[in-house]
């Protein structure tokens, strides 16, 4: 191979490495703040792998804030479709339990009717990453004035100094090189992040198999494995899964149970309907000693679903779910987001959705520092805030995985029998699944209730009791660090839509806030005052004055203007030591 040819040094404010959903969202956030950005992606096109298939309500609120939520819904599952998760013996067997959820249209109506702050402003959205990535890319390329997107260029190495980063990029074919000088480098380059590895940042990992044994108990685990081997000669799962992403003209393959989003089996596999039509993804555990390279993907699917049909295999490969959080999210001029700093099991859909929160958090912090009103303390706050969320979401994903493991422990050959014993076993298994529930698709506390309790860029309160945080329930609050409640005002407007690009001071009663506004102006901090006279909103927001950060989290609140406004402004711009 010929030696790559060097080129002149290019300059930009932020170099974003990796154009998955997180890198694309970070680029959108930087565009939102008018920051010059170069986004590069090692691959020559968007992903072929389905990966995530649901964008939760909080992510959709953030996409609404960026002005793209409605555009994304155009490529997603239609808003009038309900969502159903069904447990069954297989695609032609018996239904064990079903969890059904309202459509986007129905959820919007519930949000309007309830209007008590307990629900997100935006319902969730079902869309495969195969579709979401090109949609985000197209929107960015069509609308961005400050972002340049380049596919087919990956990060090879970088050098950091006090003023910025010099990054060396190499083309996909290895034949060309580019050198980019950026004030900051953002690594959104996935689980194998070259950026993280060059920073020599380690990963803290939870061993899922050990967690399952601990949770279920060794006797039950051994009994389950022994029964599986005795009944079907199934070998113990080794932690790997096999993915088959396929299309088929036989759209009836799951329709024995109606239109199903997830069809799940106590045998451990899940088949996902990606578009309520012709595209599906099967994930199934692999036994010890199984050579994934020798698997026939079609036979693999047929054996699990229980019937044969014509299909076109798009992608098939083994993969290993992991529960990791990086020891650090970056330092100095180099920061990380998304899978580069946390990987979770698919249960709950917390991978990309956590990454979207990272992208918004890192984006506004970088903008603040680059525009001069923020300090590097904002970036240190980003790490503290988002790492705490990553740890919490890892715990939730593990919890959901353990529920699936508990269901797998109920798997018996009698489930497939037509005898009376089979019917009794199916009823018993169905009751257990219903009792275990489907929190992985219902955990509003995880999606909306995360709070930056220890952030150095939030004005914390010494008195009172912070609302309790649980996985399953979101308690509306403006406790500092929280995402504030979403509420529709009497005139029909969404309060979230009144938040400005910078900081927003919500004023629910007549107070003279001149000193706070002048303090912000003295430090160059963008702060806009929004007057709200709405009884329901005032009750939900708990104070007469609430400052909301650019990422829609509460920075400060009070019933009277602060006595030391400069202290408040310095704190929320990251200048507090």
Secondary structure as GFF3:
##gff-version 3
##sequence-region A 1 577
A	DSSP	beta_strand	9	17	.	.	.	ID=ss1
A	DSSP	alpha_helix	21	32	.	.	.	ID=ss2
A	DSSP	beta_strand	37	41	.	.	.	ID=ss3
A	DSSP	beta_strand	54	55	.	.	.	ID=ss4
A	DSSP	alpha_helix	57	65	.	.	.	ID=ss5
A	DSSP	alpha_helix	69	73	.	.	.	ID=ss6
A	DSSP	beta_strand	83	88	.	.	.	ID=ss7
A	DSSP	beta_strand	95	101	.	.	.	ID=ss8
A	DSSP	alpha_helix	104	114	.	.	.	ID=ss9
A	DSSP	beta_strand	125	126	.	.	.	ID=ss10
A	DSSP	alpha_helix	129	143	.	.	.	ID=ss11
A	DSSP	beta_strand	147	151	.	.	.	ID=ss12
A	DSSP	beta_strand	153	160	.	.	.	ID=ss13
A	DSSP	beta_strand	165	171	.	.	.	ID=ss14
A	DSSP	beta_strand	177	187	.	.	.	ID=ss15
A	DSSP	alpha_helix	194	199	.	.	.	ID=ss16
A	DSSP	beta_strand	203	206	.	.	.	ID=ss17
A	DSSP	alpha_helix	208	216	.	.	.	ID=ss18
A	DSSP	alpha_helix	218	232	.	.	.	ID=ss19
A	DSSP	beta_strand	237	247	.	.	.	ID=ss20
A	DSSP	three_ten_helix	255	257	.	.	.	ID=ss21
A	DSSP	beta_strand	262	264	.	.	.	ID=ss22
A	DSSP	beta_strand	270	273	.	.	.	ID=ss23
A	DSSP	beta_strand	279	287	.	.	.	ID=ss24
A	DSSP	three_ten_helix	292	294	.	.	.	ID=ss25
A	DSSP	alpha_helix	297	305	.	.	.	ID=ss26
A	DSSP	beta_strand	312	320	.	.	.	ID=ss27
A	DSSP	beta_strand	323	326	.	.	.	ID=ss28
A	DSSP	beta_strand	330	331	.	.	.	ID=ss29
A	DSSP	beta_strand	334	336	.	.	.	ID=ss30
A	DSSP	three_ten_helix	338	340	.	.	.	ID=ss31
A	DSSP	beta_strand	342	343	.	.	.	ID=ss32
A	DSSP	alpha_helix	350	370	.	.	.	ID=ss33
A	DSSP	alpha_helix	377	408	.	.	.	ID=ss34
A	DSSP	three_ten_helix	413	416	.	.	.	ID=ss35
A	DSSP	alpha_helix	420	436	.	.	.	ID=ss36
A	DSSP	three_ten_helix	439	441	.	.	.	ID=ss37
A	DSSP	alpha_helix	444	448	.	.	.	ID=ss38
A	DSSP	three_ten_helix	495	498	.	.	.	ID=ss39
A	DSSP	beta_strand	503	507	.	.	.	ID=ss40
A	DSSP	alpha_helix	514	523	.	.	.	ID=ss41
A	DSSP	beta_strand	527	531	.	.	.	ID=ss42
A	DSSP	alpha_helix	535	541	.	.	.	ID=ss43
A	DSSP	beta_strand	545	548	.	.	.	ID=ss44
A	DSSP	beta_strand	554	558	.	.	.	ID=ss45
A	DSSP	alpha_helix	565	572	.	.	.	ID=ss46
###
